[in-house]
Amino acid sequence: MYYISVRQAAEKWGVTMRQVQFYLRDSRVDGAIRPGHDWLIPADADKPERGQGKKQSPQQVILTSDFDEIIAEASLPLPFDTPDAILDIVKKERIRLIYVSDLSYLRGDFEQTKKCYRQTEGDDMARLRAASFAIAAAVSTGDYLFYQEVESFCLSMIKKDIGENITKAAELCLATAYVSAFAPSMVPDWLKNGDFTTLSSLQLKLDAIFKRAKYFQALKQYESMLAMAQTTFGLTGTVHGISVSDIYLRLACAIACCGLNRTDEARRYLTGALNTYLPHGFITPFAESAQAFNGLLEQILERDFPSYYETVTRQWIQTVPNWIRFHNRFTKDNITSMLSLRDYQLASLVARRVPYKEIARQFNISVGRLSNIMSEIYAELYVSNRDELARFIL
């Protein structure tokens, strides 16, 4: 099928781009998909009529209700003393499988998390709930083929357009990869803008808030990151058990404080999290964020939690090369989505060793401005010179 952009649809239908975006937001354009940052609209799609809304079929209503039920049942707080007791509390096998996946990820057993995801085959709603940690496990193991498997499923759920809650849940899962690979430009607009009004579940809203906090982290907007994480954590802190949201929101506060050089506050958040979660073997949240703490995590572990120092740092050291491998492959496959058209053109010329003076003349900018732009591109792609850039662009 041939697709057109929002701009092309606006010109074709004789309306503004904003009006087209309203049509898309309200699910009024049949066949429209959003695989990344931008919408793709079937070239033969008709302009929605005034007052025309899109109604769910009976099957879509059933799936939406089923998904809402799964989110509620798979979001129970874990018992403080023995988190694994949740496996005895839940009765449905599909829900138990999700908890096994979550607990395995938190303890660094990424292969078990991937196995749990594959066991959801044929149960799309349970698979969608498991997809976010499955993508995180793919990143942590550098397993790009597995990521593509999960990505393909999420894109299929978006394309099916079952309901806004399900579509946005799938987009949230994909955002796990975008914020992990430091590709903030690929995060959907509704998440960037903090428009969570259509998310019917508190748990989905908490997941969206954390992903938006990570989005701010990728942009180094630590004030916004801290304000969002502090407010949410203060309002939703679980008193009857452990929730995954609590873990990550507390760490988001610590990371933001580190970014703002508020070391004492960061230490308090981080120490509190370590005290609460390390005794249960939940090492992954700390290991995957270690670099963001600028050495503070190692200091606290060595001084206050020496028995866990080697376990956490070993997972961190093992994960770093996997993350780099995943990031490099992800960047190669998504570079045209990560960079604007102008930046991609500039990067292509630089990769081909066209002199800066000539490139600046073509784009009517100064050499100094070009140098600044390329520094930003290098930072976004995690490369440091033309040779490394050429491996992505060429």
Beta strands, then each sheet from edge to edge (+ up, - down):
strand 1: 3-4
strand 2: 41-42
sheet 1: 1+ 2-
end
